[in-house]
Amino acid sequence: MEIADSDVDFSDPHWGSDQLVKISIFAAMQKDELAKLYKLGRVIRIAAHANIVIEGEASRGLFLLLHGTVSVYKSSLETDGLIRLAFLEVGSCFGEMSLFENAPRSATITAESECFLFELESKVFDAFLESEGNECKARFYKRCAEDLAERFRRQNSDYVVSQRLLWKYALKREDKQTTEDP
């Protein structure tokens, strides 16, 4: 669902908390905590076709797409180009892993249209967690562990399916070559 600029006050922390709770890793946080967190971030405007993050650059925080669409690209070693992995719409987030680790960006994100993004720097988030105390931290990290387990389960399932398809294709190809050989 696309949000028109005139429909929403991006600076409203209550509206922002309603957006943040939709991000899986923030789902265990309370509404007042999310409103505080939203106030600590900033809303930025990105022009269409601009790179938001570039694969390999230093991580600096998470982004939540408030308006517009973006594409996720990964470098291809085979073609020396980019492969489009995903198309993200309003409500999607990216860069959340930078809240846990200081590793280079794993993909390039490019704006497909004019975008408004909520940006939360990892250092600001760390300070927020410290200020909110151990109960908030425990809820957050427990939810992160659950999210990671979900992702791992889904990845395992996807891997099994892809391996079955590859073997099925390989066996069909082998059968075809066997029947064609005299």
Z-matrix of the N, CA and C atoms (Angstrom, degrees):
N
C 1 1.448
C 2 1.519 1 109.42
N 3 1.274 2 117.81 1 124.68
C 4 1.466 3 123.84 2 -179.93
C 5 1.524 4 109.11 3 -84.76
N 6 1.319 5 116.43 4 134.59
C 7 1.457 6 121.35 5 177.96
C 8 1.518 7 108.51 6 -103.30
N 9 1.323 8 117.82 7 122.13
C 10 1.466 9 121.22 8 177.27
C 11 1.522 10 109.09 9 -76.21
N 12 1.333 11 116.53 10 142.36
C 13 1.464 12 121.79 11 -177.51
C 14 1.520 13 112.70 12 -51.31
N 15 1.328 14 118.02 13 -41.37
C 16 1.460 15 121.58 14 -175.57
C 17 1.528 16 112.08 15 -72.10
N 18 1.324 17 117.94 16 -17.31
C 19 1.460 18 121.41 17 -177.66
C 20 1.525 19 113.41 18 -79.40
N 21 1.323 20 117.85 19 -20.58
C 22 1.455 21 121.09 20 -169.55
C 23 1.520 22 111.00 21 -135.18
N 24 1.319 23 114.98 22 140.70
C 25 1.463 24 121.38 23 171.00
C 26 1.528 25 105.94 24 -97.91
N 27 1.336 26 117.07 25 98.78
C 28 1.458 27 121.82 26 -176.47
C 29 1.525 28 112.60 27 -60.08
N 30 1.338 29 117.87 28 -18.68
C 31 1.467 30 120.23 29 -178.62
C 32 1.528 31 112.54 30 -85.78
N 33 1.324 32 119.01 31 -7.41
C 34 1.459 33 122.40 32 -178.74
C 35 1.534 34 110.07 33 -72.81
N 36 1.352 35 117.35 34 113.41
C 37 1.468 36 119.50 35 -177.02
C 38 1.531 37 113.58 36 -65.79
N 39 1.325 38 118.42 37 -25.37
C 40 1.464 39 120.15 38 177.79
C 41 1.527 40 110.24 39 -72.66
N 42 1.333 41 116.40 40 -41.97
C 43 1.461 42 119.80 41 174.07
C 44 1.529 43 108.72 42 -62.73
N 45 1.339 44 116.59 43 -43.35
C 46 1.463 45 120.98 44 179.73
C 47 1.515 46 112.83 45 -60.89
N 48 1.337 47 117.50 46 -39.40
C 49 1.467 48 119.91 47 178.88
C 50 1.525 49 110.38 48 -65.39
N 51 1.338 50 117.01 49 -34.79
C 52 1.468 51 120.39 50 176.47
C 53 1.529 52 111.40 51 -64.78
N 54 1.321 53 116.68 52 -29.93
C 55 1.462 54 120.38 53 177.80
C 56 1.524 55 111.04 54 -78.14
N 57 1.344 56 116.58 55 -42.61
C 58 1.462 57 120.67 56 -177.48
C 59 1.523 58 112.77 57 -65.11
N 60 1.327 59 117.92 58 -35.15
C 61 1.461 60 120.18 59 -178.43
C 62 1.526 61 111.34 60 -64.41
N 63 1.323 62 117.54 61 -20.14
C 64 1.468 63 121.80 62 178.40
C 65 1.526 64 111.87 63 -74.43
N 66 1.342 65 116.86 64 -17.87
C 67 1.468 66 121.01 65 176.99
C 68 1.522 67 106.89 66 -78.58
N 69 1.296 68 116.49 67 123.55
C 70 1.460 69 122.48 68 -172.69
C 71 1.530 70 113.00 69 -49.38
N 72 1.313 71 118.27 70 -45.88
C 73 1.464 72 119.67 71 -175.44
C 74 1.527 73 113.09 72 -69.54
N 75 1.317 74 117.90 73 -15.83
C 76 1.460 75 121.30 74 178.46
C 77 1.534 76 112.72 75 -100.21
N 78 1.316 77 117.53 76 0.13
C 79 1.458 78 121.52 77 -172.57
C 80 1.526 79 113.98 78 -61.77
N 81 1.315 80 119.28 79 -24.31
C 82 1.469 81 121.71 80 -178.81
C 83 1.525 82 112.60 81 -89.37
N 84 1.318 83 117.12 82 -3.52
C 85 1.462 84 120.12 83 -179.62
C 86 1.523 85 110.28 84 -82.76
N 87 1.322 86 115.35 85 151.43
C 88 1.456 87 121.44 86 179.53
C 89 1.527 88 110.19 87 -80.43
N 90 1.317 89 115.03 88 156.60
C 91 1.470 90 121.07 89 -176.22
C 92 1.531 91 111.98 90 -57.58
N 93 1.331 92 118.43 91 -41.66
C 94 1.467 93 120.34 92 -179.67
C 95 1.524 94 111.34 93 -67.46
N 96 1.338 95 117.46 94 -34.21
C 97 1.466 96 120.98 95 176.80
C 98 1.528 97 109.89 96 -66.08
N 99 1.320 98 115.91 97 -42.17
C 100 1.468 99 120.06 98 -179.88
C 101 1.530 100 111.49 99 -68.15
N 102 1.326 101 117.91 100 -35.21
C 103 1.466 102 120.32 101 176.27
C 104 1.528 103 110.21 102 -63.89
N 105 1.344 104 117.32 103 -41.78
C 106 1.472 105 121.02 104 176.13
C 107 1.525 106 110.31 105 -62.10
N 108 1.323 107 115.19 106 -44.38
C 109 1.463 108 120.83 107 -179.05
C 110 1.527 109 110.88 108 -61.94
N 111 1.323 110 116.12 109 -42.08
C 112 1.465 111 120.15 110 -179.74
C 113 1.529 112 110.55 111 -62.34
N 114 1.325 113 116.50 112 -37.84
C 115 1.473 114 120.11 113 178.58
C 116 1.526 115 112.02 114 -64.65
N 117 1.330 116 116.96 115 -25.84
C 118 1.462 117 121.24 116 -178.05
C 119 1.532 118 112.82 117 -80.34
N 120 1.324 119 116.48 118 -19.33
C 121 1.464 120 120.57 119 178.05
C 122 1.511 121 110.24 120 -89.33
N 123 1.322 122 114.93 121 -170.37
C 124 1.466 123 119.92 122 177.14
C 125 1.519 124 109.17 123 -143.36
N 126 1.322 125 114.89 124 152.04
C 127 1.458 126 120.91 125 176.73
C 128 1.521 127 106.90 126 -98.62
N 129 1.331 128 115.19 127 128.02
C 130 1.467 129 120.40 128 -179.71
C 131 1.521 130 109.41 129 -121.06
N 132 1.328 131 115.42 130 150.72
C 133 1.458 132 122.89 131 177.07
C 134 1.525 133 107.81 132 -103.14
N 135 1.313 134 116.10 133 133.53
C 136 1.466 135 122.38 134 179.39
C 137 1.527 136 107.77 135 -122.85
N 138 1.310 137 116.60 136 129.67
C 139 1.467 138 121.58 137 178.61
C 140 1.526 139 110.54 138 -71.32
N 141 1.311 140 115.94 139 152.15
C 142 1.465 141 121.50 140 176.75
C 143 1.526 142 109.84 141 -56.30
N 144 1.317 143 116.17 142 139.71
C 145 1.469 144 126.20 143 176.07
C 146 1.525 145 113.56 144 74.65
N 147 1.327 146 117.99 145 6.15
C 148 1.463 147 120.85 146 177.55
C 149 1.534 148 109.23 147 -86.19
N 150 1.334 149 115.63 148 146.23
C 151 1.458 150 120.16 149 173.88
C 152 1.522 151 108.56 150 -78.67
N 153 1.301 152 115.51 151 132.12
C 154 1.464 153 121.30 152 178.11
C 155 1.520 154 109.18 153 -90.24
N 156 1.314 155 116.37 154 -48.93
C 157 1.462 156 122.62 155 170.98
C 158 1.520 157 107.55 156 -134.33
N 159 1.322 158 114.77 157 155.00
C 160 1.460 159 120.70 158 -178.77
C 161 1.523 160 108.86 159 -122.72
N 162 1.314 161 116.01 160 131.99
C 163 1.457 162 122.08 161 179.29
C 164 1.528 163 109.67 162 -51.15
N 165 1.325 164 115.69 163 130.47
C 166 1.458 165 121.13 164 178.04
C 167 1.522 166 114.68 165 96.84
N 168 1.339 167 117.45 166 -20.21
C 169 1.467 168 118.64 167 179.87
C 170 1.528 169 109.95 168 -74.79
N 171 1.323 170 115.88 169 164.30
C 172 1.460 171 121.19 170 -179.71
C 173 1.531 172 110.45 171 -64.72
N 174 1.315 173 115.40 172 140.40
C 175 1.469 174 121.07 173 176.55
C 176 1.511 175 109.35 174 -77.06
N 177 1.339 176 115.10 175 149.18
C 178 1.454 177 117.86 176 178.07
C 179 1.520 178 113.30 177 -141.41
N 180 1.319 179 118.44 178 -6.29
C 181 1.450 180 119.37 179 177.74
C 182 1.506 181 113.31 180 156.16
N 183 1.323 182 113.56 181 -171.24
C 184 1.452 183 121.25 182 -175.40
C 185 1.518 184 110.62 183 -103.83
N 186 1.324 185 116.10 184 154.20
C 187 1.463 186 123.33 185 177.51
C 188 1.524 187 108.92 186 -126.54
N 189 1.321 188 115.70 187 140.55
C 190 1.461 189 122.90 188 173.71
C 191 1.513 190 107.11 189 -120.56
N 192 1.322 191 116.84 190 125.33
C 193 1.457 192 122.52 191 -178.08
C 194 1.535 193 109.72 192 -79.31
N 195 1.324 194 116.25 193 111.34
C 196 1.469 195 122.76 194 -178.72
C 197 1.519 196 112.58 195 -93.84
N 198 1.332 197 116.14 196 -28.55
C 199 1.471 198 121.63 197 -177.58
C 200 1.527 199 107.58 198 -156.62
N 201 1.323 200 116.98 199 134.52
C 202 1.463 201 121.07 200 176.27
C 203 1.516 202 112.19 201 105.26
N 204 1.326 203 115.25 202 -169.29
C 205 1.463 204 122.54 203 179.94
C 206 1.527 205 109.20 204 -138.63
N 207 1.326 206 115.66 205 149.41
C 208 1.467 207 121.33 206 178.38
C 209 1.522 208 109.50 207 -135.81
N 210 1.322 209 115.43 208 160.18
C 211 1.463 210 121.35 209 173.38
C 212 1.521 211 109.17 210 -118.25
N 213 1.324 212 114.79 211 148.40
C 214 1.458 213 122.62 212 178.72
C 215 1.522 214 107.22 213 -108.06
N 216 1.322 215 116.65 214 126.74
C 217 1.461 216 122.51 215 -178.85
C 218 1.526 217 110.53 216 -123.55
N 219 1.325 218 115.67 217 147.13
C 220 1.454 219 123.12 218 175.97
C 221 1.517 220 108.13 219 -125.59
N 222 1.315 221 116.71 220 140.80
C 223 1.466 222 121.12 221 178.33
C 224 1.518 223 110.58 222 -66.24
N 225 1.332 224 115.57 223 140.75
C 226 1.458 225 121.98 224 176.87
C 227 1.515 226 108.71 225 -107.87
N 228 1.323 227 116.67 226 122.80
C 229 1.461 228 120.63 227 177.66
C 230 1.523 229 111.19 228 -71.24
N 231 1.337 230 116.02 229 -28.90
C 232 1.458 231 120.76 230 -177.94
C 233 1.524 232 112.57 231 -71.27
N 234 1.325 233 116.93 232 -42.67
C 235 1.467 234 120.34 233 -174.94
C 236 1.523 235 113.29 234 -105.17
N 237 1.324 236 116.32 235 -7.30
C 238 1.473 237 121.61 236 -176.70
C 239 1.535 238 110.92 237 59.80
N 240 1.323 239 115.80 238 26.84
C 241 1.461 240 121.95 239 178.37
C 242 1.515 241 109.92 240 -125.82
N 243 1.317 242 115.55 241 -160.60
C 244 1.452 243 121.29 242 179.23
C 245 1.528 244 110.56 243 -113.46
N 246 1.320 245 115.94 244 144.62
C 247 1.456 246 122.61 245 176.46
C 248 1.525 247 106.92 246 -113.60
N 249 1.323 248 115.63 247 127.85
C 250 1.464 249 119.47 248 178.68
C 251 1.521 250 108.97 249 -77.97
N 252 1.332 251 115.27 250 122.44
C 253 1.458 252 121.28 251 -178.47
C 254 1.519 253 112.89 252 -97.19
N 255 1.337 254 116.13 253 -34.94
C 256 1.462 255 118.79 254 -173.99
C 257 1.520 256 110.85 255 -156.93
N 258 1.316 257 113.70 256 158.49
C 259 1.454 258 123.63 257 174.78
C 260 1.522 259 105.35 258 -121.30
N 261 1.333 260 117.61 259 119.47
C 262 1.458 261 121.37 260 -175.46
C 263 1.522 262 111.00 261 -109.46
N 264 1.326 263 115.08 262 142.16
C 265 1.462 264 121.61 263 -179.71
C 266 1.526 265 109.78 264 -118.70
N 267 1.325 266 115.52 265 -178.68
C 268 1.459 267 122.75 266 -178.53
C 269 1.529 268 110.65 267 -49.67
N 270 1.328 269 115.14 268 134.24
C 271 1.459 270 121.51 269 -179.97
C 272 1.513 271 113.32 270 97.35
N 273 1.330 272 117.40 271 -13.27
C 274 1.459 273 121.02 272 178.27
C 275 1.519 274 109.81 273 -78.90
N 276 1.314 275 115.09 274 150.94
C 277 1.464 276 118.60 275 174.76
C 278 1.520 277 109.02 276 -126.88
N 279 1.308 278 115.39 277 158.45
C 280 1.464 279 121.60 278 175.70
C 281 1.515 280 108.47 279 -150.44
N 282 1.326 281 115.53 280 157.18
C 283 1.453 282 121.21 281 -178.64
C 284 1.509 283 113.97 282 86.36
N 285 1.339 284 117.45 283 6.33
C 286 1.462 285 119.92 284 -176.42
C 287 1.522 286 113.26 285 -62.67
N 288 1.331 287 117.45 286 -26.78
C 289 1.463 288 119.79 287 179.63
C 290 1.532 289 111.45 288 -65.16
N 291 1.311 290 116.99 289 -23.58
C 292 1.469 291 119.46 290 179.84
C 293 1.528 292 111.63 291 -70.58
N 294 1.333 293 117.80 292 -11.22
C 295 1.462 294 119.80 293 174.15
C 296 1.527 295 111.39 294 -74.83
N 297 1.352 296 116.98 295 -15.90
C 298 1.463 297 121.63 296 -177.52
C 299 1.517 298 113.83 297 -110.85
N 300 1.318 299 116.12 298 -30.17
C 301 1.456 300 119.12 299 -175.11
C 302 1.518 301 110.84 300 -138.71
N 303 1.293 302 114.80 301 150.93
C 304 1.453 303 120.60 302 179.09
C 305 1.533 304 107.85 303 -101.07
N 306 1.313 305 115.94 304 72.13
C 307 1.464 306 122.16 305 -178.48
C 308 1.529 307 108.31 306 -118.25
N 309 1.327 308 116.64 307 156.44
C 310 1.471 309 119.37 308 177.92
C 311 1.526 310 111.57 309 -60.64
N 312 1.328 311 116.00 310 153.72
C 313 1.462 312 121.50 311 177.85
C 314 1.522 313 109.05 312 -58.94
N 315 1.336 314 115.93 313 139.65
C 316 1.462 315 120.27 314 -176.33
C 317 1.521 316 113.14 315 -95.03
N 318 1.341 317 117.98 316 -4.01
C 319 1.461 318 121.10 317 -179.74
C 320 1.525 319 109.29 318 -155.30
N 321 1.318 320 115.01 319 165.80
C 322 1.462 321 122.01 320 174.17
C 323 1.524 322 107.38 321 -101.94
N 324 1.323 323 116.00 322 133.87
C 325 1.465 324 121.44 323 178.47
C 326 1.521 325 107.19 324 -116.10
N 327 1.329 326 116.31 325 124.58
C 328 1.462 327 122.39 326 -177.27
C 329 1.532 328 109.73 327 -121.90
N 330 1.321 329 115.73 328 135.15
C 331 1.468 330 121.07 329 177.67
C 332 1.520 331 108.99 330 -71.83
N 333 1.319 332 116.70 331 126.92
C 334 1.464 333 122.02 332 175.68
C 335 1.526 334 110.49 333 -85.56
N 336 1.320 335 116.07 334 -25.57
C 337 1.462 336 123.28 335 179.34
C 338 1.526 337 106.35 336 -141.57
N 339 1.320 338 116.54 337 176.11
C 340 1.459 339 118.11 338 172.98
C 341 1.525 340 107.52 339 -59.23
N 342 1.317 341 116.80 340 135.87
C 343 1.463 342 121.25 341 -176.55
C 344 1.515 343 111.31 342 -128.56
N 345 1.313 344 114.39 343 149.85
C 346 1.453 345 121.88 344 166.34
C 347 1.516 346 105.85 345 -117.88
N 348 1.328 347 115.46 346 127.28
C 349 1.451 348 121.74 347 -176.81
C 350 1.518 349 110.24 348 -124.24
N 351 1.313 350 116.08 349 142.22
C 352 1.446 351 121.18 350 167.76
C 353 1.513 352 105.83 351 -88.95
N 354 1.324 353 116.80 352 126.58
C 355 1.465 354 121.49 353 -179.74
C 356 1.520 355 108.87 354 -115.55
N 357 1.312 356 116.44 355 130.71
C 358 1.456 357 122.66 356 178.18
C 359 1.523 358 108.38 357 -126.04
N 360 1.317 359 115.82 358 112.59
C 361 1.470 360 120.18 359 -179.23
C 362 1.522 361 110.37 360 -72.32
N 363 1.326 362 115.91 361 143.78
C 364 1.463 363 120.60 362 -176.89
C 365 1.527 364 112.20 363 -62.67
N 366 1.321 365 118.80 364 -37.13
C 367 1.473 366 121.09 365 178.89
C 368 1.521 367 110.80 366 -64.88
N 369 1.311 368 117.17 367 -39.05
C 370 1.459 369 122.01 368 177.89
C 371 1.527 370 109.31 369 -66.00
N 372 1.323 371 116.46 370 -41.57
C 373 1.464 372 120.18 371 179.09
C 374 1.520 373 111.28 372 -63.74
N 375 1.334 374 117.25 373 -43.23
C 376 1.468 375 120.87 374 177.86
C 377 1.525 376 110.86 375 -58.44
N 378 1.323 377 117.16 376 -44.67
C 379 1.467 378 121.35 377 179.31
C 380 1.535 379 110.34 378 -63.87
N 381 1.325 380 116.55 379 -38.87
C 382 1.465 381 120.89 380 177.54
C 383 1.525 382 110.40 381 -60.04
N 384 1.334 383 117.67 382 -49.07
C 385 1.463 384 120.96 383 -179.32
C 386 1.526 385 110.95 384 -59.48
N 387 1.323 386 116.31 385 -41.94
C 388 1.470 387 120.33 386 178.43
C 389 1.529 388 110.48 387 -60.94
N 390 1.310 389 117.01 388 -43.06
C 391 1.464 390 120.74 389 -177.11
C 392 1.527 391 112.86 390 -70.79
N 393 1.325 392 117.64 391 -27.11
C 394 1.470 393 121.14 392 -177.17
C 395 1.526 394 112.55 393 -83.59
N 396 1.306 395 117.93 394 -18.57
C 397 1.466 396 120.39 395 175.06
C 398 1.515 397 114.48 396 96.70
N 399 1.328 398 113.26 397 177.12
C 400 1.467 399 121.37 398 -171.75
C 401 1.526 400 113.95 399 -68.07
N 402 1.331 401 118.39 400 -34.54
C 403 1.464 402 119.53 401 -179.32
C 404 1.535 403 110.45 402 -63.87
N 405 1.322 404 116.12 403 -44.78
C 406 1.468 405 120.78 404 178.66
C 407 1.527 406 109.93 405 -63.41
N 408 1.332 407 116.58 406 -44.98
C 409 1.471 408 120.32 407 178.40
C 410 1.522 409 111.00 408 -59.40
N 411 1.339 410 116.29 409 -44.11
C 412 1.469 411 119.97 410 -178.16
C 413 1.526 412 110.65 411 -62.99
N 414 1.327 413 117.35 412 -44.43
C 415 1.469 414 120.29 413 178.64
C 416 1.521 415 110.77 414 -62.06
N 417 1.341 416 115.64 415 -43.62
C 418 1.467 417 120.17 416 -178.70
C 419 1.532 418 110.46 417 -62.71
N 420 1.335 419 117.03 418 -51.50
C 421 1.464 420 119.47 419 -175.41
C 422 1.530 421 111.97 420 -70.23
N 423 1.319 422 118.07 421 -30.92
C 424 1.466 423 120.05 422 174.28
C 425 1.528 424 109.40 423 -63.49
N 426 1.328 425 117.11 424 -44.34
C 427 1.459 426 120.64 425 178.79
C 428 1.527 427 110.63 426 -64.16
N 429 1.332 428 117.26 427 -37.60
C 430 1.468 429 120.59 428 177.09
C 431 1.521 430 111.13 429 -62.63
N 432 1.343 431 116.55 430 -41.99
C 433 1.464 432 120.44 431 178.41
C 434 1.525 433 110.45 432 -62.61
N 435 1.336 434 116.50 433 -42.01
C 436 1.472 435 120.32 434 177.98
C 437 1.523 436 110.79 435 -63.74
N 438 1.335 437 116.48 436 -41.65
C 439 1.463 438 121.37 437 179.19
C 440 1.528 439 110.43 438 -63.73
N 441 1.318 440 116.67 439 -43.03
C 442 1.457 441 121.31 440 178.85
C 443 1.525 442 110.89 441 -62.94
N 444 1.335 443 116.46 442 -41.84
C 445 1.462 444 120.22 443 177.82
C 446 1.533 445 110.96 444 -62.32
N 447 1.343 446 116.37 445 -42.42
C 448 1.472 447 120.74 446 176.98
C 449 1.523 448 110.99 447 -59.21
N 450 1.329 449 115.30 448 -47.90
C 451 1.472 450 119.91 449 -179.45
C 452 1.521 451 110.94 450 -62.28
N 453 1.322 452 117.05 451 -41.73
C 454 1.461 453 121.29 452 -179.25
C 455 1.527 454 110.59 453 -64.27
N 456 1.342 455 116.48 454 -43.91
C 457 1.457 456 120.52 455 177.88
C 458 1.526 457 111.18 456 -60.27
N 459 1.335 458 116.03 457 -45.37
C 460 1.464 459 121.25 458 179.87
C 461 1.529 460 110.59 459 -63.52
N 462 1.345 461 116.49 460 -41.84
C 463 1.464 462 119.99 461 179.45
C 464 1.529 463 110.69 462 -64.93
N 465 1.327 464 117.39 463 -41.19
C 466 1.466 465 120.37 464 177.22
C 467 1.514 466 110.90 465 -60.76
N 468 1.323 467 116.55 466 -44.18
C 469 1.460 468 121.15 467 179.51
C 470 1.528 469 110.40 468 -62.72
N 471 1.329 470 116.09 469 -45.60
C 472 1.468 471 120.21 470 178.53
C 473 1.529 472 111.11 471 -61.81
N 474 1.329 473 116.69 472 -38.28
C 475 1.460 474 121.08 473 179.95
C 476 1.529 475 110.41 474 -64.22
N 477 1.325 476 116.43 475 -45.12
C 478 1.469 477 120.55 476 -179.93
C 479 1.523 478 110.16 477 -61.28
N 480 1.318 479 116.90 478 -45.37
C 481 1.466 480 120.72 479 179.32
C 482 1.525 481 110.31 480 -61.47
N 483 1.330 482 117.09 481 -45.59
C 484 1.469 483 119.35 482 -178.41
C 485 1.525 484 111.32 483 -65.11
N 486 1.328 485 118.08 484 -37.44
C 487 1.461 486 120.44 485 178.23
C 488 1.525 487 111.34 486 -66.22
N 489 1.332 488 116.52 487 -40.24
C 490 1.472 489 119.78 488 176.94
C 491 1.529 490 110.64 489 -60.95
N 492 1.321 491 116.29 490 -44.54
C 493 1.464 492 120.23 491 179.36
C 494 1.527 493 111.34 492 -63.57
N 495 1.323 494 116.33 493 -42.47
C 496 1.471 495 119.41 494 178.56
C 497 1.520 496 111.27 495 -62.70
N 498 1.337 497 117.85 496 -44.82
C 499 1.456 498 120.63 497 179.30
C 500 1.521 499 111.07 498 -65.84
N 501 1.315 500 116.34 499 -39.95
C 502 1.466 501 120.43 500 178.60
C 503 1.535 502 109.76 501 -60.58
N 504 1.336 503 115.89 502 -45.38
C 505 1.464 504 120.57 503 179.05
C 506 1.527 505 110.26 504 -65.20
N 507 1.324 506 116.93 505 -43.68
C 508 1.467 507 120.93 506 -178.96
C 509 1.521 508 110.98 507 -63.59
N 510 1.328 509 117.54 508 -41.45
C 511 1.462 510 120.30 509 179.60
C 512 1.522 511 111.77 510 -68.10
N 513 1.335 512 117.06 511 -39.58
C 514 1.467 513 119.84 512 176.61
C 515 1.527 514 109.97 513 -62.46
N 516 1.312 515 115.07 514 -41.80
C 517 1.468 516 119.55 515 -179.59
C 518 1.521 517 110.54 516 -64.98
N 519 1.340 518 116.53 517 -40.64
C 520 1.456 519 121.28 518 178.82
C 521 1.524 520 110.57 519 -65.17
N 522 1.363 521 117.23 520 -42.66
C 523 1.469 522 121.53 521 177.56
C 524 1.532 523 110.27 522 -61.70
N 525 1.318 524 116.57 523 -42.14
C 526 1.456 525 120.72 524 -179.22
C 527 1.524 526 110.69 525 -63.83
N 528 1.332 527 116.89 526 -42.05
C 529 1.463 528 120.35 527 178.70
C 530 1.520 529 111.52 528 -67.39
N 531 1.340 530 117.08 529 -36.21
C 532 1.461 531 121.63 530 179.94
C 533 1.526 532 110.64 531 -66.48
N 534 1.337 533 117.12 532 -40.86
C 535 1.466 534 120.03 533 -179.06
C 536 1.509 535 111.36 534 -74.70
N 537 1.314 536 118.84 535 -24.39
C 538 1.467 537 122.21 536 179.95
C 539 1.515 538 112.16 537 -82.80
N 540 1.346 539 116.97 538 -26.82
C 541 1.465 540 120.63 539 -179.55
C 542 1.526 541 109.68 540 -75.03
N 543 1.343 542 118.12 541 133.92
C 544 1.473 543 121.08 542 179.98
C 545 1.500 544 112.41 543 -76.30
